[in-house]
Amino acid sequence: MTIKQVAEITKGELLGNLESNLISQLAIDSRQIIHPSRSLFVALKGAKADGTVFIPQLFELGVRCFLVPKNYKPKEDTASYVAVEDTRAALQALAEFQRNQFQKPIVSITGSNGKTIVKEWLGQVLSQKFHVAKSPKSYNSQVGVPLSIFGIEKDHQVAILEAGISKSGEMAALEKMIQPSLGIFTNIGTAHQEGFENQEQKISEKLSLFEHSKLLIYCKDHSFLAFQIANTFPEDKLIAWSDEPGSDFTRSVKISDHQTKIFLLKSDLSTYTFHVPFRDPASIENITHVLVAALTLGQSSESIQEGLHHLKSIDMRLTLKPGVHESIIIDDTYNNDLAGLKVALDFMQQQRPKNRKVLILSDLLQQGEPDRVYSMVSDLIVNYPLDKIIGVGEDIARIGNHFQGKFEMYPRTEDLLDALDPEQFTNDLILVTGARPFGFERVVNRLQQRIHGTTLEINLNALTHNFNFYKRLVKPETKMMVMVKAFAYGGGAVEIANHLQTMGADYLAVAFTDEGVALRKHGISLPIMVLNPLEESIDLCHEYALEPVVFSPEFFKKVNQYCEVNERSLSIHLDLDTGMHRLGFEEKHLEELKELISKSKHLTIASVYTHLVGADEELHRDFSLEQIHSFQRMKSELEQILPPNTLFHALNSAGIAAFPEYQFDMVRLGIGLYGVEVTGKYGNSLRSISTLKTTISQVKTLNPGETVGYSRKGALPQGGKIATLGIGYADGYDRRFSNGKGYVLIQGKKAPVVGNVCMDMCMVDVSDLDVKPGDEAIIYGEQISLKELASQIGTIPYELLTNISTRVKRVYYLD
């Protein structure tokens, strides 16, 4: 929209430069401006800062459109301002306008607990069928909801928005913006109770979110909540589920050791069975809301189950973590109220038996009148067999007189940390639950087991060395594009891209649009080429200033049409096929391509390139030269209609080494940056940037005739010692290294793999070594060549690098 439209929507006064700058992004944080010339900055007044103080620096950055309070005196006369009484209300008015452009279903979720989890899980399940927009993180407030709405795009098929309030009167603004078509009420607890006269008023306020929605999903077993819902809305608007017969969905749950079966019987007698990877009541309740909502939105049970298989964990609350001396920590430091405490204690009850059950609990903030709240806490804890409670805060001491076990009290978290000795805990189950201001994550960190498992260490100095080596091989004026696709060849794209940015790389390249979006969100500002964009991701390319590769006349037309319809400009790259025969324009397409370029007013050709098929092997040298010559012919044709600043490039890492005379305007550095020189021409000039290492879990003696591992494949005919390592094929250690094909280095000596590589472990021969659990084993690094390892199992270094699992911790260092 234009700044004039902003003024009309917000009923504000337009000041300053009245040019109609097109606005495509909105920001409330000066640190999150991506496209200054197309951004509207909303100057909100927060608890710590007034947004107007950032306007001068944003003007210097290039921002020209501002939404400001009426008392603000503009200093930059070449900027445009919309002055309003209340910038937050104006922000909400813009969000309401934006929401009204979206005519597809909007699901809104409210309640005391589980809103974010239900939103995330529902989004993951629905994404099996629909293009889903959802609130980022816990953006459910008076400001968070508008920001969430601005994330809804025209191609989304359903949106899921959280709504959270802390006092009476807040929900009206959220309802006006969200206007949900389907609602979910998770449950009711005591959080923010002080903002309401009583529980009834709190429920009534939350229910006002669904005043105009078509349907509302809730659990009928929460009797107090269900009673008020039934008395507020007509029956045909409600979708109730319950463990008791007589609801729209009757649920039955069967919990086993590894999974839970949920059976849903609909009122029309149709039945559904789902398998979920949860066993605790809180997760089962949350996922039931998800199942009912997905079915209501018309998703098939098969598609829903597929989504359940791909659920990603949400690390917010009730997380089990290994503690010191075989203890287990239940990390519940995400939120803190009576309902949440009960759920956490229920979860604690389900864990395997330990020496003691210890509760570390802070004051319950924003819960209402202390006498009533802590009387209820006392009533709650007496129902659970706790051995020890450690309280932190001013009011938590009230429960001490009601607890029969050992009770310790500290006024502040710092006092607890000063007294907390991890050696006091052995084989205990420790529940840590506290309000956010108490910072109980420090308590969890103190009690966590220090795990020295599998890590991938990235040497940034070696990265710099390799980058500079290739820079010396090319002319000073030749630009350097660096490939950071596939998680930067397994090394971690964000950190490596940031380092390349500081080193002076000219361009980055990723495979897919979401890789580029992730880099932008982490502050990477270099131009980014997207090698394999999808049609539906072009909007993201525009939003995040990513430059898609266009590889066919058909795709060119689609990208151009998008820009014409939306009146947007986009920089693109043209892929010419000279022999790879994957993607790309062929010579027969050139006349059509030139015509398309000539007619396009919205597309800028940033570069034109080709990809060499066999530059790494001498036997393909003639074919590589044929490719280059073909590229030169096509280049000559296109140069007739392209501006002189268009970049042409053909050389990858191998090409830089093999054909330095054909650098053109830019080269593309890939595997060479990561320490692998595939031509063999400069094999000793590069440094390995990564070291994959793990530790020995256990050492065993193997007698002659005994076997080790699956299928009894492993044996030491003369007997000896084996060490079990904490790495397997799930971490990226290829199973083809089994039975002596691979080896590791322990104490600088080779230890061959014995038997089959397992999912999480492998065994090596340490008969001639004096080793013990905890000793380090090098999987690959400076002393073990990736090329040699790859050759052992008939693959290439690329595969070994990119196969390293994301569960392997990346550590970056300068040596």
HUTAVEN-V756953 format. One record per helix or strand of 2 or more residues. SS is the DSSP state (~ for helix, > for strand). FROM is the first residue (numbers start at 1). LEN is the number of residues. If there is no record, write none. Layout:
SS FROM LEN
SS FROM LEN
This chain:
~ 3 8
> 13 4
> 25 3
~ 30 3
~ 36 3
> 39 4
~ 51 11
> 65 5
> 80 5
~ 87 14
> 105 6
~ 115 12
> 132 3
~ 144 6
> 158 5
~ 171 8
> 182 4
~ 193 3
~ 199 12
> 215 5
~ 223 8
~ 235 3
> 238 5
> 249 7
> 260 7
> 271 6
~ 281 16
~ 301 9
> 319 5
~ 324 3
> 328 5
~ 338 12
> 357 6
~ 370 12
> 388 5
~ 396 7
> 406 5
~ 413 7
~ 422 3
> 429 5
~ 436 3
~ 441 7
> 455 5
~ 460 14
> 479 5
~ 485 5
~ 493 11
> 507 4
~ 513 9
> 527 4
~ 535 9
> 546 5
~ 553 14
> 570 7
~ 587 13
> 603 7
~ 618 22
> 647 3
~ 653 6
~ 660 3
> 666 4
~ 671 4
> 690 13
> 707 2
~ 710 3
> 714 2
> 720 6
~ 729 3
~ 735 3
> 743 4
> 749 6
> 762 4
> 776 6
~ 786 7
~ 797 6
> 809 5
